[in-house]
Amino acid sequence: MTDLPALGVYVHWPYCSRICPYCDFNVVRDRGRTDEQETLARAIVGDLVAQRALTGPRRLVSIFFGGGTPSLMDPAFVAAIIDTATDLWSAEPGLEVSLEANPTDAESARFAAFAAAGVNRLSLGLQSLDDEALSFLGRNHDAAQARRAAEKAAAIFPRLSVDLIYGRPSQTVEAWAAELETALVLGPEHISPYQLTIETGTAFHRAVGRGSLVPPAEDLAADLFDATQVVLEAHGFDAYEVSNHAKGQAARSRHNLVYWRGEDYVGGGPGAHGRLTVEGARVATTAARKIADYIAGVGSTSETLTPRQAAEERLLLGLRIDDGVAFEEVASLGLSPAKVIDLVEAGLLVEDPARLRATRQGRLVLDRLTSELAT
């Protein structure tokens, strides 16, 4: 089995109890959709079965339930999807099965059932441990619920990751550092601190347009990023990716590494993306975004990427992790050695004859760095 190519499975569950003002994902309100959800779960199972014909035999390294809010799923649906995936592909020992969850009391009541279904890693969307900030972010839990959920998850699941959002209006470096310290007390072995991003079409984007929301200045954003590194490094967390920190190699998200290492993955659920290697070419798959279309089996697409498109994507994702990306994997870009040397001398790339690797300074300007290399 170790000779089989690695494969991850991503499952998109689009239902949410409310739509957060910063979210631009493919999500819908779950109110009154009980029958539809059961039908969707069966459609996802059928989709995975169909995609087995594309992948052939593979070594299954991860299953990730994202969304949306997968912690709103019936645990029986989760179990059925896990069982299907492990029947279709050869699960490697220690298969990582992650599920994103909100820390409301109602959802944390399902944690034990999710663990029984086969989930062994919970990604908990705390987002903040400050009630005022949680209200601003449109969350439907408070700080006390967040702490209770984290403590319960740590007792049930072998692995716990927590998400936090920084770069909020009026947030200071000192307050953010203190919030990180508080989160660490809850016992996660993986932390994903994300800088608040204003996505087009979201409620926050409209608020910025009205002038009622002012994102932090670039210098403050950089200081908040630096504070994140300092606090987490002091507690033994490695910044193995721009927004992901793990306490040791085993705590790293195997599923996210599938993306960042350019491995193959199947996407199931409305709007889910996949990347497969078929006859030596990189194929991008996209499921139908509308739930009804996905259930009906219409509207999904696939596209064979050109060598340059595949190399650009590999560069974009590979530079996010500390391992970087091998020069041979982006050979189609025709990188200029002089340009690489210039970026090393500018302190944005690590000097490495075999791989492109961003420095901490380079990670601060990753979009610009990637653009310069791909041009």
C-alpha positions as semicolon CSV with decimal commas, in nm:
position;residue;x (nm);y (nm);z (nm)
1;M;0,000;0,000;0,000
2;T;0,289;0,239;0,064
3;D;0,359;0,238;-0,312
4;L;0,016;0,383;-0,390
5;P;-0,006;0,760;-0,450
6;A;-0,148;0,960;-0,157
7;L;-0,503;1,088;-0,171
8;G;-0,707;1,320;0,049
9;V;-1,086;1,351;0,053
10;Y;-1,254;1,685;0,119
11;V;-1,626;1,692;0,203
12;H;-1,807;2,026;0,188
13;W;-2,114;2,058;0,411
14;P;-2,273;2,391;0,313
15;Y;-2,521;2,446;0,597
16;C;-2,474;2,709;0,868
17;S;-2,700;2,830;1,148
18;R;-2,603;3,186;1,048
19;I;-2,379;3,343;0,784
20;C;-2,078;3,520;0,934
21;P;-2,014;3,871;0,795
22;Y;-1,659;3,784;0,684
23;C;-1,749;3,455;0,509
24;D;-1,742;3,415;0,130
25;F;-1,770;3,036;0,123
26;N;-2,045;2,842;-0,051
27;V;-2,291;2,829;0,241
28;V;-2,665;2,849;0,311
29;R;-2,885;2,879;0,620
30;D;-2,979;2,532;0,745
31;R;-3,324;2,623;0,874
32;G;-3,596;2,388;0,746
33;R;-3,361;2,179;0,531
34;T;-3,363;1,847;0,722
35;D;-3,486;1,627;0,435
36;E;-3,252;1,799;0,189
37;Q;-2,954;1,728;0,415
38;E;-3,018;1,355;0,417
39;T;-3,049;1,359;0,039
40;L;-2,727;1,559;0,011
41;A;-2,539;1,312;0,231
42;R;-2,646;1,028;0,000
43;A;-2,539;1,236;-0,303
44;I;-2,192;1,288;-0,154
45;V;-2,156;0,915;-0,101
46;G;-2,255;0,856;-0,465
47;D;-2,014;1,124;-0,584
48;L;-1,720;0,963;-0,404
49;V;-1,808;0,627;-0,558
50;A;-1,814;0,785;-0,905
51;Q;-1,479;0,958;-0,854
52;R;-1,313;0,629;-0,761
53;A;-1,315;0,551;-1,134
54;L;-1,100;0,862;-1,192
55;T;-0,849;0,802;-0,915
56;G;-0,799;0,427;-0,931
57;P;-0,639;0,263;-0,626
58;R;-0,494;0,519;-0,384
59;R;-0,352;0,540;-0,034
60;L;-0,607;0,741;0,165
61;V;-0,420;0,975;0,400
62;S;-0,693;1,215;0,515
63;I;-1,062;1,295;0,518
64;F;-1,167;1,649;0,599
65;F;-1,522;1,768;0,668
66;G;-1,536;2,142;0,604
67;G;-1,799;2,397;0,525
68;G;-2,019;2,554;0,618
69;T;-2,062;2,393;0,957
70;P;-2,005;2,017;0,957
71;S;-2,074;2,002;1,331
72;L;-2,440;2,052;1,235
73;M;-2,432;1,720;1,049
74;D;-2,608;1,412;1,174
75;P;-2,318;1,194;1,300
76;A;-2,470;0,904;1,105
77;F;-2,403;1,097;0,782
78;V;-2,042;1,149;0,888
79;A;-2,002;0,778;0,962
80;A;-2,150;0,678;0,626
81;I;-1,915;0,907;0,434
82;I;-1,609;0,786;0,628
83;D;-1,706;0,424;0,572
84;T;-1,753;0,488;0,200
85;A;-1,415;0,657;0,162
86;T;-1,230;0,383;0,349
87;D;-1,407;0,117;0,140
88;L;-1,312;0,290;-0,186
89;W;-0,948;0,365;-0,106
90;S;-0,683;0,198;0,112
91;A;-0,670;0,386;0,441
92;E;-0,319;0,426;0,571
93;P;-0,252;0,348;0,939
94;G;-0,342;0,647;1,152
95;L;-0,574;0,792;0,887
96;E;-0,650;1,153;0,982
97;V;-1,022;1,233;0,987
98;S;-1,088;1,599;1,065
99;L;-1,413;1,784;1,119
100;E;-1,467;2,158;1,155
101;A;-1,690;2,252;1,446
102;N;-1,844;2,556;1,608
103;P;-1,822;2,571;1,988
104;T;-2,189;2,616;2,072
105;D;-2,322;2,398;2,351
106;A;-2,562;2,227;2,108
107;E;-2,284;2,130;1,870
108;S;-2,038;2,024;2,140
109;A;-2,306;1,783;2,260
110;R;-2,235;1,587;1,938
111;F;-1,859;1,557;1,990
112;A;-1,870;1,206;2,137
113;A;-2,093;1,087;1,851
114;F;-1,854;1,231;1,593
115;A;-1,563;1,053;1,761
116;A;-1,760;0,727;1,755
117;A;-1,824;0,784;1,382
118;G;-1,448;0,793;1,317
119;V;-1,345;1,158;1,355
120;N;-1,010;1,178;1,534
121;R;-0,919;1,544;1,483
122;L;-1,146;1,838;1,563
123;S;-1,087;2,182;1,415
124;L;-1,269;2,416;1,650
125;G;-1,372;2,762;1,525
126;L;-1,323;2,965;1,841
127;Q;-1,231;3,278;1,635
128;S;-1,191;3,478;1,957
129;L;-1,208;3,447;2,334
130;D;-1,350;3,796;2,377
131;D;-1,729;3,842;2,387
132;E;-1,723;4,182;2,220
133;A;-1,507;4,050;1,937
134;L;-1,731;3,744;1,892
135;S;-2,032;3,972;1,858
136;F;-1,848;4,182;1,598
137;L;-1,756;3,866;1,405
138;G;-2,121;3,756;1,401
139;R;-2,058;3,436;1,593
140;N;-2,339;3,255;1,771
141;H;-2,131;3,150;2,073
142;D;-1,970;3,342;2,357
143;A;-1,627;3,307;2,518
144;A;-1,755;3,083;2,796
145;Q;-1,901;2,839;2,542
146;A;-1,574;2,848;2,349
147;R;-1,376;2,746;2,657
148;R;-1,622;2,469;2,749
149;A;-1,618;2,330;2,396
150;A;-1,237;2,332;2,376
151;E;-1,202;2,155;2,708
152;K;-1,461;1,894;2,605
153;A;-1,298;1,841;2,266
154;A;-0,954;1,798;2,421
155;A;-1,095;1,521;2,641
156;I;-1,268;1,338;2,353
157;F;-1,050;1,371;2,042
158;P;-0,687;1,259;2,005
159;R;-0,607;1,582;1,823
160;L;-0,746;1,934;1,867
161;S;-0,690;2,241;1,650
162;V;-0,837;2,584;1,718
163;D;-0,898;2,874;1,479
164;L;-0,858;3,236;1,584
165;I;-0,906;3,558;1,387
166;Y;-0,684;3,862;1,443
167;G;-0,649;4,197;1,274
168;R;-0,984;4,310;1,410
169;P;-1,060;4,683;1,434
170;S;-0,898;4,850;1,738
171;Q;-0,716;4,530;1,833
172;T;-0,377;4,593;1,994
173;V;-0,069;4,375;1,981
174;E;-0,079;4,335;2,359
175;A;-0,444;4,225;2,362
176;W;-0,382;3,976;2,080
177;A;-0,080;3,825;2,254
178;A;-0,284;3,785;2,574
179;E;-0,566;3,618;2,377
180;L;-0,321;3,370;2,227
181;E;-0,185;3,288;2,572
182;T;-0,539;3,221;2,694
183;A;-0,611;2,993;2,399
184;L;-0,298;2,790;2,469
185;V;-0,423;2,709;2,818
186;L;-0,713;2,521;2,656
187;G;-0,471;2,253;2,536
188;P;-0,471;2,253;2,155
189;E;-0,172;2,103;1,976
190;H;-0,248;2,298;1,658
191;I;-0,349;2,663;1,619
192;S;-0,462;2,838;1,302
193;P;-0,448;3,217;1,354
194;Y;-0,595;3,393;1,051
195;Q;-0,571;3,762;0,980
196;L;-0,916;3,905;0,911
197;T;-0,951;3,931;0,535
198;I;-1,214;4,149;0,372
199;E;-1,357;3,934;0,091
200;T;-1,554;4,085;-0,193
201;G;-1,929;4,044;-0,160
202;T;-1,933;3,987;0,217
203;A;-2,111;4,201;0,475
204;F;-1,773;4,324;0,597
205;H;-1,678;4,427;0,243
206;R;-1,993;4,636;0,222
207;A;-1,915;4,787;0,563
208;V;-1,568;4,888;0,444
209;G;-1,729;5,050;0,140
210;R;-1,958;5,251;0,368
211;G;-1,665;5,351;0,589
212;S;-1,816;5,186;0,898
213;L;-1,536;4,928;0,914
214;V;-1,171;5,022;0,890
215;P;-0,919;4,736;0,866
216;P;-0,590;4,778;1,056
217;A;-0,304;4,958;0,885
218;E;-0,035;4,744;0,718
219;D;0,223;4,820;0,988
220;L;-0,012;4,709;1,265
221;A;-0,108;4,398;1,071
222;A;0,261;4,311;1,039
223;D;0,313;4,367;1,412
224;L;0,020;4,137;1,490
225;F;0,169;3,872;1,261
226;D;0,508;3,904;1,434
227;A;0,346;3,879;1,778
228;T;0,176;3,558;1,667
229;Q;0,509;3,402;1,579
230;V;0,677;3,513;1,901
231;V;0,404;3,386;2,136
232;L;0,353;3,052;1,964
233;E;0,724;2,981;1,915
234;A;0,778;3,044;2,286
235;H;0,530;2,764;2,357
236;G;0,689;2,515;2,117
237;F;0,463;2,566;1,815
238;D;0,628;2,554;1,471
239;A;0,498;2,791;1,203
240;Y;0,494;2,519;0,940
241;E;0,257;2,727;0,723
242;V;0,171;3,096;0,701
243;S;-0,139;3,064;0,920
244;N;-0,086;2,725;1,083
245;H;0,123;2,635;1,387
246;A;0,173;2,286;1,528
247;K;0,335;2,146;1,840
248;G;0,557;1,893;1,667
249;Q;0,543;1,710;1,334
250;A;0,263;1,473;1,436
251;A;0,030;1,764;1,514
252;R;0,052;1,911;1,164
253;S;-0,266;1,889;0,956
254;R;-0,208;1,598;0,719
255;H;-0,503;1,705;0,507
256;N;-0,384;2,062;0,457
257;L;-0,041;1,927;0,370
258;V;-0,209;1,740;0,085
259;Y;-0,295;2,080;-0,065
260;W;0,034;2,251;0,010
261;R;0,249;1,960;-0,113
262;G;0,058;1,931;-0,439
263;E;-0,082;1,585;-0,366
264;D;-0,412;1,466;-0,508
265;Y;-0,749;1,511;-0,344
266;V;-1,112;1,439;-0,423
267;G;-1,376;1,702;-0,349
268;G;-1,729;1,601;-0,253
269;G;-2,023;1,829;-0,177
270;P;-2,166;2,147;-0,338
271;G;-1,891;2,367;-0,480
272;A;-1,611;2,137;-0,364
273;H;-1,285;2,146;-0,558
274;G;-1,053;1,857;-0,631
275;R;-0,713;1,804;-0,788
276;L;-0,623;1,474;-0,952
277;T;-0,331;1,348;-1,154
278;V;-0,472;1,166;-1,457
279;E;-0,232;1,020;-1,714
280;G;0,041;1,255;-1,596
281;A;-0,168;1,573;-1,621
282;R;-0,315;1,782;-1,340
283;V;-0,694;1,786;-1,355
284;A;-0,902;2,040;-1,161
285;T;-1,254;1,931;-1,067
286;T;-1,531;2,159;-0,940
287;A;-1,865;2,033;-0,813
288;A;-2,189;2,217;-0,884
289;R;-2,233;2,503;-0,635
290;K;-2,611;2,485;-0,594
291;I;-2,726;2,208;-0,363
292;A;-3,011;2,107;-0,595
293;D;-2,776;2,086;-0,894
294;Y;-2,524;1,881;-0,699
295;I;-2,793;1,637;-0,584
296;A;-2,920;1,611;-0,941
297;G;-2,570;1,541;-1,068
298;V;-2,550;1,839;-1,303
299;G;-2,321;2,140;-1,329
300;S;-1,992;1,983;-1,218
301;T;-1,684;2,052;-1,432
302;S;-1,332;1,929;-1,487
303;E;-1,039;2,099;-1,656
304;T;-0,695;1,975;-1,748
305;L;-0,445;2,238;-1,638
306;T;-0,161;2,341;-1,867
307;P;0,190;2,271;-1,735
308;R;0,228;2,642;-1,658
309;Q;-0,106;2,662;-1,476
310;A;-0,012;2,359;-1,270
311;A;0,328;2,508;-1,188
312;E;0,176;2,843;-1,085
313;E;-0,064;2,667;-0,851
314;R;0,218;2,455;-0,710
315;L;0,423;2,770;-0,644
316;L;0,132;2,953;-0,481
317;L;0,058;2,670;-0,240
318;G;0,409;2,538;-0,187
319;L;0,552;2,870;-0,074
320;R;0,302;2,875;0,212
321;I;0,481;2,596;0,400
322;D;0,825;2,588;0,553
323;D;0,933;2,305;0,317
324;G;0,865;2,525;0,016
325;V;0,858;2,379;-0,334
326;A;1,130;2,203;-0,536
327;F;1,264;2,391;-0,839
328;E;1,186;2,091;-1,061
329;E;0,817;2,113;-0,969
330;V;0,790;2,466;-1,111
331;A;1,027;2,423;-1,404
332;S;0,748;2,524;-1,645
333;L;0,767;2,879;-1,510
334;G;1,119;2,924;-1,648
335;L;1,240;3,098;-1,334
336;S;1,528;3,337;-1,381
337;P;1,822;3,247;-1,155
338;A;1,899;3,618;-1,129
339;K;1,550;3,693;-1,002
340;V;1,576;3,419;-0,739
341;I;1,914;3,557;-0,626
342;D;1,766;3,907;-0,601
343;L;1,482;3,780;-0,381
344;V;1,728;3,591;-0,160
345;E;1,936;3,906;-0,119
346;A;1,617;4,101;-0,040
347;G;1,553;3,861;0,248
348;L;1,233;3,717;0,098
349;L;1,365;3,372;0,001
350;V;1,590;3,130;0,186
351;E;1,915;3,049;0,006
352;D;1,858;2,687;-0,100
353;P;1,992;2,527;-0,422
354;A;1,710;2,271;-0,441
355;R;1,395;2,446;-0,323
356;L;1,213;2,778;-0,316
357;R;1,140;2,861;0,047
358;A;1,000;3,187;0,182
359;T;1,156;3,357;0,484
360;R;0,940;3,501;0,761
361;Q;0,970;3,838;0,588
362;G;0,870;3,673;0,260
363;R;0,560;3,523;0,421
364;L;0,447;3,872;0,515
365;V;0,434;3,965;0,144
366;L;0,361;3,622;0,000
367;D;0,122;3,743;-0,271
368;R;0,381;3,987;-0,402
369;L;0,657;3,725;-0,378
370;T;0,455;3,468;-0,568
371;S;0,361;3,721;-0,835
372;E;0,723;3,822;-0,889
373;L;0,835;3,461;-0,925
374;A;0,553;3,368;-1,162
375;T;0,600;3,668;-1,392
